[in-house]
Amino acid sequence: MKVNLKCFANLAERYTCDYQMTTAMEMNEGSTVSKLMKASGIPEKDVHIVFVNGKISGVQQSLNDGDRITLVPATGGM
């Protein structure tokens, strides 16, 4: 199945995903956000918020063909 990954801030700078365009990823049926992150080389500790199809989710969320996953890192101020 194909899912679309988008990353923000330093995740987009460090890993193979972008904040402007989505990155198409081929995953096995029954994959989770956690498996997608491993396949992309993104450690769970680097991600603060996960969205699946625009809704807040978690790393154990099962994925379906065509899902849009957005990963947001923890960000800080001064």
N, C-alpha and C positions, 0 to 999 in steps of 0.2 A: 504494500500500500504506500501511497505517497502522502506525506504531510509537509506543511510549510512552516519553517522556523524563522523567527525574527528576534533579534537581540538588540538591547539598548546599552548606551553608555560604554563603559570599559569592556563589556562582554563583546560588543561589536568590534572593538579594536583588537582584542586578544584572540578571538576564536573565529571559526569559519561561518559566521552568520552576520547579517547586516541589519541596520535599523531602518534603512529606506526601502529596501526590497526584501522579499522573503527568500529564503534558501530552501529549495525543494530537497527533501530527504526521503529516500526509499527505506521503509521499515517493514519488519515482519508483522503479520497479523498478531494482535494481542500485545503489541509493544506499549510501553508506558512512557511518560515524560522522562522518567529517570533513565530508561534505556536510550531514548533519543539524545539526552544530554551526554551519556557515556559515548555514544556513537559520534557525537560532535566534539568530544574531548573537553566538555565543559563540566567542571567539578560542581557538585550540588552546593558546596559551601560558598560558591561564588554567586549563587542565584538567591535573591530575596523574595521575588514575587513571580508566580507562574500564571499565565493566562492561557486558556484553551478556548478558542473561538470567542474571545472577548470576555470570558468569565473567569474570575479568580479560581484557581485550581491548585492542585498539589502535584508532587513528583510521581505519585503512584497512580495518577489518572490514566486510564486506558485510552489509547488513541484509536481513531477511525480514519479511514481513507478521506483525504481532503481537509483534515483538521488544520487549524492555524494556531501555532504555539508561539507565544511571546514570552521571552525571559527578560527579567529586569533585575539588575544587581542592586545590592544595598548601596545607597549613595549618602554622602555626608556633606555637611556644610563646612564651616570654617573649622 
